[in-house]
Amino acid sequence: MINMVKASKGLRTGTRRKLSRAFRSKFTVTPYLRKFDAEERVIVSPNSASRRGMPHVRFMGASGVVRGKRGNAYIVEVKDGNKKKTITTGPEHLVPVGKG
């Protein structure tokens, strides 16, 4: 009998198509320059071109409220089921509601 190695389950497992981007949108600079105010509603949209401060894929498409700022990152409160969770993420991973 052959001993098989257990498959790893890292943070980006199964995200080959979830985190892929269209060719023309890979190299834009404007998402890094976005500014958000406290209590502003945003949608979590992980940008795979920037791994720094990228939220977990389970929060992709979740809407939340900006609660504050920490350095260059924003603190976003998201509802996950019945719990409220806070995500610290950069502006390149957030999209203002209504500008989808």
Biopython code that builds the backbone (N, CA, C, O; Angstrom):
import numpy as np
from Bio.PDB.StructureBuilder import StructureBuilder

atoms = [
    (1, "MET", "N", (0.844, -1.184, 0.000)),
    (1, "MET", "CA", (0.000, 0.000, 0.000)),
    (1, "MET", "C", (0.889, 1.246, 0.000)),
    (1, "MET", "O", (1.893, 1.305, 0.710)),
    (2, "ILE", "N", (0.508, 2.233, -0.800)),
    (2, "ILE", "CA", (1.276, 3.472, -0.919)),
    (2, "ILE", "C", (0.713, 4.505, 0.045)),
    (2, "ILE", "O", (-0.495, 4.733, 0.099)),
    (3, "ASN", "N", (1.610, 5.125, 0.802)),
    (3, "ASN", "CA", (1.170, 6.209, 1.698)),
    (3, "ASN", "C", (1.085, 7.496, 0.896)),
    (3, "ASN", "O", (2.089, 7.974, 0.368)),
    (4, "MET", "N", (-0.092, 8.045, 0.808)),
    (4, "MET", "CA", (-0.302, 9.285, 0.060)),
    (4, "MET", "C", (-0.120, 10.476, 0.989)),
    (4, "MET", "O", (-0.420, 10.410, 2.181)),
    (5, "VAL", "N", (0.371, 11.551, 0.424)),
    (5, "VAL", "CA", (0.551, 12.776, 1.185)),
    (5, "VAL", "C", (-0.772, 13.524, 1.222)),
    (5, "VAL", "O", (-1.471, 13.618, 0.213)),
    (6, "LYS", "N", (-1.108, 14.050, 2.378)),
    (6, "LYS", "CA", (-2.359, 14.787, 2.529)),
    (6, "LYS", "C", (-2.252, 16.126, 1.800)),
    (6, "LYS", "O", (-1.242, 16.821, 1.920)),
    (7, "ALA", "N", (-3.290, 16.487, 1.046)),
    (7, "ALA", "CA", (-3.302, 17.740, 0.295)),
    (7, "ALA", "C", (-3.318, 18.924, 1.253)),
    (7, "ALA", "O", (-4.031, 18.916, 2.256)),
    (8, "SER", "N", (-2.523, 19.940, 0.932)),
    (8, "SER", "CA", (-2.484, 21.122, 1.788)),
    (8, "SER", "C", (-3.766, 21.928, 1.624)),
    (8, "SER", "O", (-4.400, 21.903, 0.569)),
    (9, "LYS", "N", (-4.126, 22.624, 2.654)),
    (9, "LYS", "CA", (-5.342, 23.457, 2.640)),
    (9, "LYS", "C", (-4.959, 24.874, 3.044)),
    (9, "LYS", "O", (-5.335, 25.337, 4.120)),
    (10, "GLY", "N", (-4.220, 25.557, 2.192)),
    (10, "GLY", "CA", (-3.783, 26.917, 2.480)),
    (10, "GLY", "C", (-4.906, 27.924, 2.295)),
    (10, "GLY", "O", (-6.036, 27.551, 1.980)),
    (11, "LEU", "N", (-4.594, 29.202, 2.490)),
    (11, "LEU", "CA", (-5.607, 30.261, 2.412)),
    (11, "LEU", "C", (-6.145, 30.437, 0.997)),
    (11, "LEU", "O", (-7.289, 30.858, 0.827)),
    (12, "ARG", "N", (-5.338, 30.123, -0.032)),
    (12, "ARG", "CA", (-5.764, 30.365, -1.410)),
    (12, "ARG", "C", (-6.138, 29.079, -2.141)),
    (12, "ARG", "O", (-6.157, 29.053, -3.372)),
    (13, "THR", "N", (-6.434, 28.023, -1.407)),
    (13, "THR", "CA", (-6.814, 26.756, -2.013)),
    (13, "THR", "C", (-8.142, 26.907, -2.752)),
    (13, "THR", "O", (-9.109, 27.422, -2.190)),
    (14, "GLY", "N", (-8.194, 26.464, -4.002)),
    (14, "GLY", "CA", (-9.424, 26.489, -4.796)),
    (14, "GLY", "C", (-9.805, 27.858, -5.307)),
    (14, "GLY", "O", (-10.981, 28.101, -5.578)),
    (15, "THR", "N", (-8.852, 28.760, -5.448)),
    (15, "THR", "CA", (-9.179, 30.121, -5.862)),
    (15, "THR", "C", (-8.630, 30.458, -7.248)),
    (15, "THR", "O", (-8.499, 31.635, -7.585)),
    (16, "ARG", "N", (-8.310, 29.454, -8.049)),
    (16, "ARG", "CA", (-7.704, 29.729, -9.348)),
    (16, "ARG", "C", (-8.580, 30.622, -10.213)),
    (16, "ARG", "O", (-8.078, 31.532, -10.874)),
    (17, "ARG", "N", (-9.870, 30.372, -10.214)),
    (17, "ARG", "CA", (-10.775, 31.194, -11.031)),
    (17, "ARG", "C", (-11.424, 32.315, -10.229)),
    (17, "ARG", "O", (-11.792, 33.347, -10.789)),
    (18, "LYS", "N", (-11.563, 32.119, -8.934)),
    (18, "LYS", "CA", (-12.175, 33.159, -8.102)),
    (18, "LYS", "C", (-11.344, 34.431, -8.087)),
    (18, "LYS", "O", (-11.892, 35.533, -8.128)),
    (19, "LEU", "N", (-10.026, 34.289, -8.027)),
    (19, "LEU", "CA", (-9.154, 35.451, -7.908)),
    (19, "LEU", "C", (-8.528, 35.871, -9.237)),
    (19, "LEU", "O", (-7.675, 36.759, -9.260)),
    (20, "SER", "N", (-8.939, 35.246, -10.347)),
    (20, "SER", "CA", (-8.376, 35.646, -11.635)),
    (20, "SER", "C", (-8.989, 36.977, -12.067)),
    (20, "SER", "O", (-10.105, 37.323, -11.680)),
    (21, "ARG", "N", (-8.232, 37.710, -12.878)),
    (21, "ARG", "CA", (-8.680, 39.029, -13.319)),
    (21, "ARG", "C", (-8.547, 39.139, -14.829)),
    (21, "ARG", "O", (-7.740, 38.438, -15.440)),
    (22, "ALA", "N", (-9.337, 40.017, -15.426)),
    (22, "ALA", "CA", (-9.227, 40.290, -16.851)),
    (22, "ALA", "C", (-7.885, 40.967, -17.121)),
    (22, "ALA", "O", (-7.374, 41.697, -16.272)),
    (23, "PHE", "N", (-7.325, 40.730, -18.283)),
    (23, "PHE", "CA", (-5.979, 41.215, -18.592)),
    (23, "PHE", "C", (-5.862, 42.725, -18.463)),
    (23, "PHE", "O", (-4.883, 43.209, -17.896)),
    (24, "ARG", "N", (-6.823, 43.482, -18.968)),
    (24, "ARG", "CA", (-6.738, 44.941, -18.959)),
    (24, "ARG", "C", (-6.896, 45.535, -17.562)),
    (24, "ARG", "O", (-6.490, 46.674, -17.331)),
    (25, "SER", "N", (-7.478, 44.786, -16.628)),
    (25, "SER", "CA", (-7.694, 45.337, -15.291)),
    (25, "SER", "C", (-6.611, 44.905, -14.294)),
    (25, "SER", "O", (-6.726, 45.178, -13.099)),
    (26, "LYS", "N", (-5.574, 44.242, -14.776)),
    (26, "LYS", "CA", (-4.540, 43.747, -13.870)),
    (26, "LYS", "C", (-3.630, 44.842, -13.342)),
    (26, "LYS", "O", (-3.139, 44.743, -12.218)),
    (27, "PHE", "N", (-3.398, 45.878, -14.125)),
    (27, "PHE", "CA", (-2.329, 46.807, -13.803)),
    (27, "PHE", "C", (-2.814, 48.222, -13.492)),
    (27, "PHE", "O", (-2.044, 49.170, -13.646)),
    (28, "THR", "N", (-4.054, 48.394, -13.064)),
    (28, "THR", "CA", (-4.557, 49.735, -12.789)),
    (28, "THR", "C", (-4.069, 50.219, -11.420)),
    (28, "THR", "O", (-3.924, 49.427, -10.488)),
    (29, "VAL", "N", (-3.822, 51.502, -11.311)),
    (29, "VAL", "CA", (-3.284, 52.088, -10.086)),
    (29, "VAL", "C", (-4.385, 52.711, -9.231)),
    (29, "VAL", "O", (-4.215, 52.834, -8.018)),
    (30, "THR", "N", (-5.497, 53.102, -9.824)),
    (30, "THR", "CA", (-6.527, 53.860, -9.110)),
    (30, "THR", "C", (-7.110, 53.171, -7.879)),
    (30, "THR", "O", (-7.455, 53.882, -6.935)),
    (31, "PRO", "N", (-7.247, 51.843, -7.808)),
    (31, "PRO", "CA", (-7.816, 51.267, -6.578)),
    (31, "PRO", "C", (-6.987, 51.560, -5.334)),
    (31, "PRO", "O", (-7.533, 51.590, -4.231)),
    (32, "TYR", "N", (-5.686, 51.775, -5.484)),
    (32, "TYR", "CA", (-4.823, 52.039, -4.339)),
    (32, "TYR", "C", (-5.021, 53.453, -3.798)),
    (32, "TYR", "O", (-4.639, 53.738, -2.663)),
    (33, "LEU", "N", (-5.613, 54.339, -4.595)),
    (33, "LEU", "CA", (-5.769, 55.742, -4.216)),
    (33, "LEU", "C", (-7.154, 56.067, -3.672)),
    (33, "LEU", "O", (-7.434, 57.223, -3.357)),
    (34, "ARG", "N", (-8.021, 55.073, -3.557)),
    (34, "ARG", "CA", (-9.382, 55.331, -3.076)),
    (34, "ARG", "C", (-9.365, 55.781, -1.622)),
    (34, "ARG", "O", (-8.533, 55.347, -0.826)),
    (35, "LYS", "N", (-10.297, 56.651, -1.302)),
    (35, "LYS", "CA", (-10.464, 57.144, 0.067)),
    (35, "LYS", "C", (-11.882, 56.805, 0.527)),
    (35, "LYS", "O", (-12.839, 56.933, -0.237)),
    (36, "PHE", "N", (-12.004, 56.380, 1.759)),
    (36, "PHE", "CA", (-13.305, 56.054, 2.328)),
    (36, "PHE", "C", (-13.468, 56.795, 3.648)),
    (36, "PHE", "O", (-12.500, 56.992, 4.383)),
    (37, "ASP", "N", (-14.691, 57.202, 3.941)),
    (37, "ASP", "CA", (-15.008, 57.864, 5.196)),
    (37, "ASP", "C", (-15.585, 56.839, 6.164)),
    (37, "ASP", "O", (-16.023, 55.765, 5.750)),
    (38, "ALA", "N", (-15.586, 57.167, 7.443)),
    (38, "ALA", "CA", (-16.207, 56.310, 8.443)),
    (38, "ALA", "C", (-17.707, 56.223, 8.165)),
    (38, "ALA", "O", (-18.314, 57.191, 7.708)),
    (39, "GLU", "N", (-18.289, 55.084, 8.437)),
    (39, "GLU", "CA", (-19.711, 54.786, 8.230)),
    (39, "GLU", "C", (-20.089, 54.686, 6.749)),
    (39, "GLU", "O", (-21.278, 54.665, 6.431)),
    (40, "GLU", "N", (-19.136, 54.625, 5.855)),
    (40, "GLU", "CA", (-19.436, 54.458, 4.426)),
    (40, "GLU", "C", (-19.580, 52.969, 4.118)),
    (40, "GLU", "O", (-18.823, 52.141, 4.625)),
    (41, "ARG", "N", (-20.571, 52.642, 3.275)),
    (41, "ARG", "CA", (-20.805, 51.242, 2.911)),
    (41, "ARG", "C", (-19.904, 50.846, 1.753)),
    (41, "ARG", "O", (-19.755, 51.591, 0.784)),
    (42, "VAL", "N", (-19.301, 49.660, 1.862)),
    (42, "VAL", "CA", (-18.378, 49.168, 0.847)),
    (42, "VAL", "C", (-18.648, 47.690, 0.574)),
    (42, "VAL", "O", (-19.297, 47.007, 1.366)),
    (43, "ILE", "N", (-18.142, 47.212, -0.554)),
    (43, "ILE", "CA", (-18.199, 45.800, -0.914)),
    (43, "ILE", "C", (-16.774, 45.275, -0.901)),
    (43, "ILE", "O", (-15.866, 45.909, -1.440)),
    (44, "VAL", "N", (-16.579, 44.113, -0.283)),
    (44, "VAL", "CA", (-15.258, 43.495, -0.223)),
    (44, "VAL", "C", (-15.024, 42.762, -1.544)),
    (44, "VAL", "O", (-15.768, 41.849, -1.904)),
    (45, "SER", "N", (-13.980, 43.178, -2.255)),
    (45, "SER", "CA", (-13.648, 42.596, -3.548)),
    (45, "SER", "C", (-12.138, 42.393, -3.608)),
    (45, "SER", "O", (-11.414, 43.297, -4.024)),
    (46, "PRO", "N", (-11.641, 41.202, -3.193)),
    (46, "PRO", "CA", (-10.201, 40.977, -3.149)),
    (46, "PRO", "C", (-9.539, 41.173, -4.510)),
    (46, "PRO", "O", (-9.977, 40.609, -5.513)),
    (47, "ASN", "N", (-8.488, 41.973, -4.533)),
    (47, "ASN", "CA", (-7.723, 42.243, -5.747)),
    (47, "ASN", "C", (-6.484, 41.361, -5.697)),
    (47, "ASN", "O", (-5.593, 41.596, -4.882)),
    (48, "SER", "N", (-6.416, 40.351, -6.558)),
    (48, "SER", "CA", (-5.333, 39.376, -6.496)),
    (48, "SER", "C", (-3.992, 39.952, -6.926)),
    (48, "SER", "O", (-2.959, 39.321, -6.704)),
    (49, "ALA", "N", (-3.979, 41.133, -7.536)),
    (49, "ALA", "CA", (-2.713, 41.751, -7.921)),
    (49, "ALA", "C", (-1.960, 42.251, -6.693)),
    (49, "ALA", "O", (-0.744, 42.435, -6.746)),
    (50, "SER", "N", (-2.664, 42.470, -5.601)),
    (50, "SER", "CA", (-2.042, 42.938, -4.364)),
    (50, "SER", "C", (-2.376, 41.956, -3.253)),
    (50, "SER", "O", (-3.526, 41.875, -2.820)),
    (51, "ARG", "N", (-1.384, 41.212, -2.789)),
    (51, "ARG", "CA", (-1.631, 40.242, -1.726)),
    (51, "ARG", "C", (-1.600, 40.891, -0.359)),
    (51, "ARG", "O", (-2.100, 40.320, 0.610)),
    (52, "ARG", "N", (-1.019, 42.082, -0.266)),
    (52, "ARG", "CA", (-0.884, 42.769, 1.014)),
    (52, "ARG", "C", (-2.259, 43.178, 1.535)),
    (52, "ARG", "O", (-2.971, 43.935, 0.876)),
    (53, "GLY", "N", (-2.628, 42.693, 2.689)),
    (53, "GLY", "CA", (-3.897, 43.066, 3.308)),
    (53, "GLY", "C", (-5.116, 42.498, 2.607)),
    (53, "GLY", "O", (-6.211, 43.049, 2.726)),
    (54, "MET", "N", (-4.941, 41.393, 1.870)),
    (54, "MET", "CA", (-6.079, 40.822, 1.144)),
    (54, "MET", "C", (-6.957, 40.022, 2.101)),
    (54, "MET", "O", (-6.453, 39.160, 2.821)),
    (55, "PRO", "N", (-8.261, 40.294, 2.121)),
    (55, "PRO", "CA", (-9.153, 39.540, 3.007)),
    (55, "PRO", "C", (-9.343, 38.118, 2.491)),
    (55, "PRO", "O", (-9.068, 37.832, 1.326)),
    (56, "HIS", "N", (-9.810, 37.237, 3.352)),
    (56, "HIS", "CA", (-10.044, 35.841, 2.973)),
    (56, "HIS", "C", (-11.127, 35.776, 1.898)),
    (56, "HIS", "O", (-12.002, 36.640, 1.832)),
    (57, "VAL", "N", (-11.059, 34.754, 1.068)),
    (57, "VAL", "CA", (-11.978, 34.626, -0.066)),
    (57, "VAL", "C", (-13.424, 34.460, 0.396)),
    (57, "VAL", "O", (-14.351, 34.765, -0.355)),
    (58, "ARG", "N", (-13.626, 33.977, 1.630)),
    (58, "ARG", "CA", (-15.009, 33.805, 2.104)),
    (58, "ARG", "C", (-15.751, 35.134, 2.220)),
    (58, "ARG", "O", (-16.981, 35.159, 2.233)),
    (59, "PHE", "N", (-15.011, 36.233, 2.305)),
    (59, "PHE", "CA", (-15.638, 37.556, 2.408)),
    (59, "PHE", "C", (-15.830, 38.215, 1.042)),
    (59, "PHE", "O", (-16.274, 39.362, 0.985)),
    (60, "MET", "N", (-15.512, 37.532, -0.059)),
    (60, "MET", "CA", (-15.664, 38.100, -1.402)),
    (60, "MET", "C", (-17.134, 38.418, -1.669)),
    (60, "MET", "O", (-17.996, 37.549, -1.542)),
    (61, "GLY", "N", (-17.410, 39.647, -2.033)),
    (61, "GLY", "CA", (-18.773, 40.070, -2.348)),
    (61, "GLY", "C", (-19.587, 40.512, -1.145)),
    (61, "GLY", "O", (-20.724, 40.958, -1.298)),
    (62, "ALA", "N", (-19.024, 40.397, 0.041)),
    (62, "ALA", "CA", (-19.756, 40.803, 1.249)),
    (62, "ALA", "C", (-19.769, 42.322, 1.359)),
    (62, "ALA", "O", (-18.781, 42.989, 1.054)),
    (63, "SER", "N", (-20.896, 42.852, 1.796)),
    (63, "SER", "CA", (-20.967, 44.300, 2.000)),
    (63, "SER", "C", (-20.778, 44.581, 3.482)),
    (63, "SER", "O", (-21.182, 43.800, 4.344)),
    (64, "GLY", "N", (-20.158, 45.709, 3.749)),
    (64, "GLY", "CA", (-19.885, 46.066, 5.128)),
    (64, "GLY", "C", (-19.822, 47.565, 5.303)),
    (64, "GLY", "O", (-20.088, 48.327, 4.374)),
    (65, "VAL", "N", (-19.467, 47.976, 6.500)),
    (65, "VAL", "CA", (-19.399, 49.388, 6.855)),
    (65, "VAL", "C", (-17.984, 49.694, 7.329)),
    (65, "VAL", "O", (-17.424, 48.967, 8.149)),
    (66, "VAL", "N", (-17.410, 50.775, 6.807)),
    (66, "VAL", "CA", (-16.084, 51.203, 7.240)),
    (66, "VAL", "C", (-16.211, 51.791, 8.639)),
    (66, "VAL", "O", (-16.974, 52.732, 8.855)),
    (67, "ARG", "N", (-15.456, 51.230, 9.596)),
    (67, "ARG", "CA", (-15.517, 51.695, 10.982)),
    (67, "ARG", "C", (-14.374, 52.628, 11.339)),
    (67, "ARG", "O", (-14.480, 53.406, 12.287)),
    (68, "GLY", "N", (-13.290, 52.558, 10.592)),
    (68, "GLY", "CA", (-12.159, 53.430, 10.916)),
    (68, "GLY", "C", (-10.995, 53.142, 9.987)),
    (68, "GLY", "O", (-11.113, 52.390, 9.019)),
    (69, "LYS", "N", (-9.865, 53.760, 10.309)),
    (69, "LYS", "CA", (-8.674, 53.608, 9.495)),
    (69, "LYS", "C", (-7.504, 53.256, 10.393)),
    (69, "LYS", "O", (-7.390, 53.775, 11.503)),
    (70, "ARG", "N", (-6.633, 52.374, 9.917)),
    (70, "ARG", "CA", (-5.441, 51.980, 10.654)),
    (70, "ARG", "C", (-4.267, 52.020, 9.695)),
    (70, "ARG", "O", (-4.075, 51.091, 8.910)),
    (71, "GLY", "N", (-3.489, 53.074, 9.749)),
    (71, "GLY", "CA", (-2.411, 53.257, 8.780)),
    (71, "GLY", "C", (-3.009, 53.545, 7.411)),
    (71, "GLY", "O", (-3.824, 54.457, 7.269)),
    (72, "ASN", "N", (-2.614, 52.782, 6.411)),
    (72, "ASN", "CA", (-3.200, 52.918, 5.079)),
    (72, "ASN", "C", (-4.407, 52.009, 4.893)),
    (72, "ASN", "O", (-5.093, 52.099, 3.875)),
    (73, "ALA", "N", (-4.679, 51.136, 5.859)),
    (73, "ALA", "CA", (-5.764, 50.154, 5.744)),
    (73, "ALA", "C", (-7.033, 50.673, 6.407)),
    (73, "ALA", "O", (-7.012, 51.633, 7.177)),
    (74, "TYR", "N", (-8.141, 50.006, 6.082)),
    (74, "TYR", "CA", (-9.439, 50.356, 6.648)),
    (74, "TYR", "C", (-9.971, 49.194, 7.467)),
    (74, "TYR", "O", (-9.743, 48.029, 7.140)),
    (75, "ILE", "N", (-10.677, 49.523, 8.531)),
    (75, "ILE", "CA", (-11.334, 48.514, 9.357)),
    (75, "ILE", "C", (-12.784, 48.454, 8.903)),
    (75, "ILE", "O", (-13.514, 49.440, 9.003)),
    (76, "VAL", "N", (-13.197, 47.297, 8.406)),
    (76, "VAL", "CA", (-14.533, 47.115, 7.846)),
    (76, "VAL", "C", (-15.279, 46.090, 8.686)),
    (76, "VAL", "O", (-14.744, 45.026, 8.996)),
    (77, "GLU", "N", (-16.507, 46.410, 9.052)),
    (77, "GLU", "CA", (-17.344, 45.480, 9.801)),
    (77, "GLU", "C", (-18.276, 44.771, 8.823)),
    (77, "GLU", "O", (-19.048, 45.407, 8.105)),
    (78, "VAL", "N", (-18.187, 43.435, 8.810)),
    (78, "VAL", "CA", (-18.951, 42.607, 7.873)),
    (78, "VAL", "C", (-19.785, 41.623, 8.676)),
    (78, "VAL", "O", (-19.350, 41.145, 9.723)),
    (79, "LYS", "N", (-20.971, 41.321, 8.193)),
    (79, "LYS", "CA", (-21.810, 40.327, 8.847)),
    (79, "LYS", "C", (-21.560, 38.974, 8.175)),
    (79, "LYS", "O", (-21.747, 38.830, 6.967)),
    (80, "ASP", "N", (-21.135, 37.987, 8.967)),
    (80, "ASP", "CA", (-20.867, 36.632, 8.476)),
    (80, "ASP", "C", (-21.827, 35.690, 9.182)),
    (80, "ASP", "O", (-21.564, 35.234, 10.294)),
    (81, "GLY", "N", (-22.943, 35.404, 8.522)),
    (81, "GLY", "CA", (-23.996, 34.642, 9.177)),
    (81, "GLY", "C", (-24.689, 35.529, 10.194)),
    (81, "GLY", "O", (-25.237, 36.572, 9.838)),
    (82, "ASN", "N", (-24.670, 35.125, 11.458)),
    (82, "ASN", "CA", (-25.262, 35.934, 12.524)),
    (82, "ASN", "C", (-24.226, 36.731, 13.298)),
    (82, "ASN", "O", (-24.573, 37.495, 14.198)),
    (83, "LYS", "N", (-22.937, 36.555, 12.946)),
    (83, "LYS", "CA", (-21.869, 37.246, 13.662)),
    (83, "LYS", "C", (-21.403, 38.473, 12.901)),
    (83, "LYS", "O", (-21.456, 38.511, 11.671)),
    (84, "LYS", "N", (-20.951, 39.467, 13.630)),
    (84, "LYS", "CA", (-20.310, 40.622, 13.017)),
    (84, "LYS", "C", (-18.812, 40.443, 13.163)),
    (84, "LYS", "O", (-18.311, 40.217, 14.265)),
    (85, "LYS", "N", (-18.094, 40.544, 12.044)),
    (85, "LYS", "CA", (-16.650, 40.371, 12.051)),
    (85, "LYS", "C", (-15.991, 41.623, 11.506)),
    (85, "LYS", "O", (-16.568, 42.329, 10.679)),
    (86, "THR", "N", (-14.789, 41.894, 11.968)),
    (86, "THR", "CA", (-14.047, 43.040, 11.469)),
    (86, "THR", "C", (-12.894, 42.558, 10.605)),
    (86, "THR", "O", (-12.184, 41.616, 10.957)),
    (87, "ILE", "N", (-12.720, 43.223, 9.468)),
    (87, "ILE", "CA", (-11.658, 42.908, 8.526)),
    (87, "ILE", "C", (-10.778, 44.152, 8.417)),
    (87, "ILE", "O", (-11.285, 45.263, 8.260)),
    (88, "THR", "N", (-9.479, 43.968, 8.498)),
    (88, "THR", "CA", (-8.544, 45.055, 8.243)),
    (88, "THR", "C", (-7.963, 44.826, 6.860)),
    (88, "THR", "O", (-7.241, 43.853, 6.645)),
    (89, "THR", "N", (-8.268, 45.710, 5.922)),
    (89, "THR", "CA", (-7.877, 45.505, 4.537)),
    (89, "THR", "C", (-7.523, 46.823, 3.866)),
    (89, "THR", "O", (-7.948, 47.892, 4.307)),
    (90, "GLY", "N", (-6.751, 46.738, 2.809)),
    (90, "GLY", "CA", (-6.342, 47.927, 2.074)),
    (90, "GLY", "C", (-7.439, 48.442, 1.159)),
    (90, "GLY", "O", (-8.407, 47.728, 0.897)),
    (91, "PRO", "N", (-7.304, 49.664, 0.669)),
    (91, "PRO", "CA", (-8.349, 50.256, -0.178)),
    (91, "PRO", "C", (-8.492, 49.560, -1.529)),
    (91, "PRO", "O", (-9.543, 49.667, -2.162)),
    (92, "GLU", "N", (-7.456, 48.848, -1.987)),
    (92, "GLU", "CA", (-7.541, 48.170, -3.282)),
    (92, "GLU", "C", (-8.470, 46.965, -3.247)),
    (92, "GLU", "O", (-8.843, 46.444, -4.299)),
    (93, "HIS", "N", (-8.854, 46.510, -2.042)),
    (93, "HIS", "CA", (-9.746, 45.367, -1.895)),
    (93, "HIS", "C", (-11.172, 45.791, -1.556)),
    (93, "HIS", "O", (-12.007, 44.948, -1.226)),
    (94, "LEU", "N", (-11.455, 47.087, -1.634)),
    (94, "LEU", "CA", (-12.789, 47.596, -1.307)),
    (94, "LEU", "C", (-13.343, 48.388, -2.491)),
    (94, "LEU", "O", (-12.605, 49.074, -3.199)),
    (95, "VAL", "N", (-14.661, 48.278, -2.691)),
    (95, "VAL", "CA", (-15.355, 49.019, -3.754)),
    (95, "VAL", "C", (-16.526, 49.753, -3.117)),
    (95, "VAL", "O", (-17.286, 49.137, -2.369)),
    (96, "PRO", "N", (-16.702, 51.044, -3.382)),
    (96, "PRO", "CA", (-17.855, 51.744, -2.814)),
    (96, "PRO", "C", (-19.176, 51.155, -3.332)),
    (96, "PRO", "O", (-19.264, 50.771, -4.499)),
    (97, "VAL", "N", (-20.188, 51.082, -2.484)),
    (97, "VAL", "CA", (-21.488, 50.562, -2.905)),
    (97, "VAL", "C", (-22.058, 51.496, -3.962)),
    (97, "VAL", "O", (-22.036, 52.717, -3.806)),
    (98, "GLY", "N", (-22.568, 50.911, -5.037)),
    (98, "GLY", "CA", (-23.139, 51.707, -6.118)),
    (98, "GLY", "C", (-22.170, 51.945, -7.258)),
    (98, "GLY", "O", (-22.559, 52.487, -8.293)),
    (99, "LYS", "N", (-20.908, 51.549, -7.090)),
    (99, "LYS", "CA", (-19.925, 51.706, -8.157)),
    (99, "LYS", "C", (-19.344, 50.366, -8.581)),
    (99, "LYS", "O", (-18.234, 50.289, -9.108)),
    (100, "GLY", "N", (-20.144, 49.277, -8.331)),
    (100, "GLY", "CA", (-19.786, 47.889, -8.559)),
    (100, "GLY", "C", (-18.948, 47.592, -9.686)),
    (100, "GLY", "O", (-18.617, 46.429, -9.920)),
]
sb = StructureBuilder()
sb.init_structure("model")
sb.init_model(0)
sb.init_chain("A")
sb.init_seg("    ")
for serial, (resi, resn, name, xyz) in enumerate(atoms, 1):
    if name == "N":
        sb.init_residue(resn, " ", resi, " ")
    sb.init_atom(name, np.array(xyz, "f"), 0.0, 1.0, " ", f" {name:<3s}", serial, name[0])
structure = sb.get_structure()
